[in-house]
Amino acid sequence: MHELGLVVYVIDAVEQLAKENNLTQVSSITLELGEVSSVVEEFFTDCWEFSHKKSELLKDTELRIERLPAVTSCNACGKTYPTITFKKLCPHCGSLDTQLLCGNEFNIKEIEAC
């Protein structure tokens, strides 16, 4: 379960930013999580619930997760399609010459603090 390591990374990054900006409380953190990022949202949120309460700065912080759709582009026909539904096989022309455009993101999008 690599989600615990990711939670620790987010906590460390936010605590560092808070220190650099003299913040005393973080009210929310918004993450962008791609559909094919290999992060299991349920595991991540479970690890978050366990871990963030140990940080004085983050003990009352709300975690928000925005799911980003995975989109693949076909190099043969130039069209895009939803990755989860069709995987690597282009539904427009049947080609396997495809590449993932987006959907594997794991980003800290926003931090609300005072």
PEZIFEN-V122549 format. One record per residue. N is the residue number from 1. SS is DSSP state (helix for helix, strand for strand, loop for the rest). PHI is phi in whole degrees, 0 to 359 (999 if undefined). D_FIRST is the distance of its C-alpha to the first C-alpha in Angstrom with 1 decimal. Layout:
# PEZIFEN-V122549
N:SS:PHI:D_FIRST  N:SS:PHI:D_FIRST
This chain:
# PEZIFEN-V122549
1:loop:999:0.0  2:loop:278:3.8  3:helix:299:5.4  4:helix:298:6.6  5:helix:298:8.2  6:helix:292:9.7  7:helix:298:11.1  8:helix:300:12.5  9:helix:300:14.0  10:helix:298:15.6  11:helix:300:17.0  12:helix:299:18.4  13:helix:296:19.9  14:helix:291:21.5  15:helix:298:22.8  16:helix:295:24.4  17:helix:298:26.0  18:helix:296:27.3  19:helix:297:28.8  20:helix:296:30.4  21:loop:249:31.9  22:loop:54:32.9  23:loop:269:30.9  24:loop:252:30.8  25:loop:209:28.7  26:strand:248:26.1  27:strand:273:26.6  28:strand:204:24.0  29:strand:231:21.4  30:strand:249:21.2  31:strand:250:18.4  32:strand:259:19.0  33:strand:231:16.3  34:strand:287:17.4  35:loop:303:17.2  36:loop:246:15.8  37:loop:284:13.7  38:loop:72:10.5  39:loop:261:9.1  40:loop:273:9.0  41:helix:304:11.5  42:helix:298:11.4  43:helix:294:7.8  44:helix:299:9.0  45:helix:294:12.3  46:helix:297:11.3  47:helix:295:9.7  48:helix:299:12.9  49:helix:301:15.1  50:helix:286:14.1  51:helix:268:14.3  52:helix:292:17.2  53:helix:288:19.7  54:helix:279:19.8  55:loop:260:21.3  56:loop:301:25.0  57:loop:292:25.1  58:loop:249:22.2  59:loop:299:22.6  60:loop:250:24.4  61:loop:281:22.7  62:strand:272:22.1  63:strand:263:19.1  64:strand:242:20.3  65:strand:238:18.5  66:strand:255:20.7  67:strand:277:19.6  68:strand:252:21.3  69:loop:290:22.5  70:loop:273:22.0  71:strand:231:25.5  72:strand:245:26.7  73:strand:248:30.1  74:strand:266:32.3  75:loop:286:34.1  76:loop:282:36.9  77:loop:250:38.0  78:loop:82:36.5  79:loop:270:35.2  80:strand:248:31.8  81:strand:202:29.8  82:strand:288:26.7  83:helix:298:23.9  84:helix:301:22.1  85:helix:288:25.4  86:helix:246:26.8  87:loop:57:24.1  88:loop:271:26.0  89:loop:270:29.3  90:loop:296:31.7  91:loop:285:33.2  92:loop:274:36.3  93:loop:229:37.4  94:loop:84:35.1  95:loop:285:34.1  96:loop:258:30.9  97:loop:276:31.6  98:strand:230:29.2  99:strand:214:26.8  100:strand:287:24.1  101:strand:270:25.8  102:strand:201:23.2  103:loop:123:20.1  104:loop:250:17.3  105:loop:285:17.8  106:strand:215:15.6  107:strand:230:18.5  108:strand:277:19.7  109:strand:274:22.8  110:strand:207:24.6  111:strand:232:25.0  112:strand:258:27.7  113:strand:211:29.1  114:loop:220:32.4
